[in-house]
């Protein structure tokens, strides 16, 4: 993994948030990382990462509207 420097405001309470997990979950949600890559970034197993995604409001199901529409048409 490549290190990345993130500048946060001085008054940001970083102790209340696992920043690596938060960023990994967003990158996973936006499909920039796979679940395995995001889990590695967060320092978790893939299973643990997937289990915690609900806390961050991230769905592990990546069906787009088009995918759902195609499934309905083909049902």
C-alpha positions, 0 to 999 in steps of 0.5 A, a space after each residue: 500500500 502507498 501511504 497518503 497524507 490527509 490534512 484534517 482540521 485541528 479541531 477534528 476529533 480523529 479518535 471517534 472515527 477509524 479514518 482508514 475504515 471510513 475512507 476504505 468504505 467510501 472507496 469500496 462504495 464508489 467501486 474504486 476498490 474491491 472488497 478485498 482491497 478495501 479490507 486490506 486498506 482498513 486492516 481487516 479481513 474481507 469478512 470483517 470488512 463486509 460485516 461492518 459496512 452496514 455501520 457506514 451505510 454501505 450496501 455490499 450488493 452492487 446492483 445498479 438500476 439497470 441490473 435490477 431492471 434486467 433481472 425483472 425483465 428476465 424473471 
